[in-house]
Amino acid sequence: MAAGVELTGRTGTADRVNGILLYFPTNTSCDSTSSSPVKMPRRVKQRLMECRSPFITTSEDIQARVQQAEENRMLLLKARRKRRAAVKERRDHSLLHKQGDLLSRKLARCWRRFVQQKRTTYTLAKGYAALQINGKSIKPMPFEQLALLIENSTTIQTVKALLDRFETRLTLPHSSTASLSGPYKLDNIDHLLKRLTSLKRRGRPSSSSLGKEGPKSMGTTVKATQNPTKVSRYPVRVVLCAYMILGHPDVVFSGHGEREFLLAEAAAKFVQGLEMLIKVVLDGQTKSASMLLPKQTFKSQLEAFDAAWCSYLYRFVVWKVKDARSLEDDLVRAACQLELSMLQKCELTPELENVGLSHDKKAIQIQVTEDQRLLREKVQHLSGDAGTERMESALSDTRSRFFEAKENGRPMETPVAHILSPSLPGSSAAHSVSENEKLANENEMLVNEIVHENRDAFADIIGVSNGDQNSFQTKVRETLENAFWDGIADSMKQDDPDYGRIVKLMEEVRDGLCEMAPQSWRQEILDAVDLDILTQVLMSGTRDMDYLGKILEFALVTLQKLSATATLDDMKETHKKLLIGLGVASQARESSSSGSFIESTIKGLRFVLHEIQALRREISKARIKIMEPIIKGPGGLEYLKNAFGGRYGSPLSDVSTSLPLTIQWLSSVRGSSEAEWEEHKDSMSALMASQSRSSQLGLPPSASLKTGGNVPIAIESAPADFLSSKKIDVLLRLGLLKLVSKIQGLTDENLPETMKLNFGRLRSIQSQLQKIISLLSKSSNVNPSSTMECLVTSSVKAVTELLDSVEDVGIIEIVDKCYEFMEGYCEDAAEKLQASKQVMANMLLKSLSAGDPVFERVSRAVYVAARSAVLGGTMGAQGRNLAETVLRRVGAALLVDRVIETAEVLIIVAKVSGDVHREWYLQVLNNVQDLNT
């Protein structure tokens, strides 16, 4: 028998019928042997009873039960994770506690070892205080006792330990890059420390060695800084020297100059800062005397101490450099004295041959050589190769002076050669002589320009710009200057930088300041612009813009003191902007920006050199303005006469040997001068007769009366009788006119000796005459049609401006300028216009060639017009009218003003040369007359 219970429900998305199937046997017969009927299992029976229950279980109930079971499971897992996390936390806490105990024991052990071996800052300061070395105790202490106390090993060790601790406390916070942006930045003083600690002191190397021995790369600099033998920031002996200077300055210093005063002042401030720092360490932070100032903490006082130390170290190095130079001078002087004594006793020849010397003289020579070798080693140790070179130069100078005095038969006035300091300008005698000669030539040129009253040339000599920024010379000057500074920048950007040119430029800055400043400022300038220290800074590869900025700032402040009061405010404002720019570059240096360092260095040096040059020009202008009335009088002519006589000899000497070019020049003019003078007088008479007839008929004169330039009336308005009585003046004017009328350009080699100073002026006159000839040749080739004739005037003016503005203008440029005014009136095609230009260019080129009839006619007309103005004068009407008449014949009356201006300059040159060289000209003419006879 089978029976079942049906259960319906929903699982997933489909309906399914569930049920329980029960099977009962159909055999109901009872076995006689069975004792009891078969019982239903309890679980099945219970299940059947539940199905018969009136409460039927649905799918929602089952789903709720499943969800509840899942939530119970998640709660169980969460509780299990919490238990595990709590166990791990207890384990980690226990481990951390154990590690903390271990670290605390290690820290305590390290601290005990540190206290025992290196001691605390407080202990070190207390040990230093026990030495009783302070500002109050050293002053009554005798110098010998103080020296013994300072030289004691215990004192040195105690002070060194304290200073090393201060250095560690100062540099440790600045070791990270983040701290560099703080308010206090460590000054780079490595170059000063190297000057103190180097065992072999070296002088300033040459320019070539600066590039070869400079920093190879930044990697080399890093390796140098990682050297285990790093120099201490606070050398103990230098620190203790501050107490020696403070307590006994009279014993320490051999002199009492400004350098010693500044060092003593810096030492006092440094000692005060050190004692205040020790007081802060021992007593804790102290309150400031002013309520506005913050409390003096250890950090703030340590920074103040370091700043005072940097100032003191710089003054100390400057003083030691002077002391070393003084010692070097003494050693060199001793070597020269030994050399002179040996020369006097051994009676050596100029070749220093020791042939025929006795045994005693040879012994003296050997002993002197040995002593000089020892002195040379000391100089080498003190100043390096530069010092030995100065010593050898002094010995050579001593020998030459001794033999010169011996040849002249007189004893040496100064037994020892004067030893010049290596830092002072003008150390070389030959250099000094060349500078004196250059200065004399410049003075002579200045006087010559003032006498000729040529303001433009005067401005060129003293370096004053005429304001024409578009001129060719200005552009060339600017291009060369930019190329010069670009070359310096490129040499500094190389892997092997060459800083020699920077040092030379800084030397030029120093020498320029010394030249313009009073003598009392000289030593201060030499101290501030120390080339040896600058060389150390550049060769160290640190790119210390701060040190360069201090030098440039000192130079600018000195220039402000030397400048006029009227320009002081503008200078201060300009200098302030420059220093602000350098400060920005100094901050950029912290980010290892080598480009900003090079750019700032070039910018600062260039600006300072320009300021020095400008101040020199102002000083020169002021001095010349004071001397100008004297120079314009007889004093200027006398100065030129004496200078010419010093160069070429007196007028009574053999002029055929001293003035050959002048003789050749005057002899070539003398034969035709009388004929040209007569021709000029005939032309002048004809012009005056023509003007007389015109006035009788009531006609206006042929030309309006105009005056010339700044030519003295006493020269140009001179009558013909005056010129005829002064044959030499006529000869000079005609000779100069023939010189500048030549086709070949004038050169300094073929110029007469009396005209050497006026070489530039005569070249300019020759250029003006050639421009006039070019204009006349161009106008002669213009088609005289009605269309072209109206444009001649405008075209001539345009070509004139072109010739004046462009130095080397060509034929094509002249033709193009002419046709700029003709294109609007010309209806020809482009091909015909281009052909016309080519024809005109060929004609113009031909007409400007020697031997061409047009060129000969034009050149002759310009020469006669210029001769009329030169001989007839430019201030009156006669010379101008005659020149205009000559130019009118060739259709160039518009160019009379240019001819008159050229003649004015020639007249002045002839007049001044006649006044200065008249005695020499008379001798030359006598010599020429003797040769002709």
NORTAGI-V270290 format. One record per helix or strand of 2 or more residues. SS is the DSSP state (A for helix, B for strand). FROM is the first residue (numbers start at 1). TO is the last residue. Records with the same first field share a line. If there is no record, write none. Layout:
BEGIN
SS = FROM-TO, FROM-TO
END
This chain:
BEGIN
B = 2-11, 14-23
A = 42-51, 59-117, 121-130, 135-140, 143-151, 153-172, 177-181, 190-197, 207-212, 218-225, 236-247, 249-252, 258-283, 298-346, 359-408, 429-452, 455-461, 472-493, 500-516, 519-528, 531-540, 545-562, 565-589, 594-632, 634-648, 655-658, 660-696, 713-716, 720-725, 727-740, 753-780, 786-789, 792-805, 811-820, 830-847, 853-872, 877-888, 893-932
END
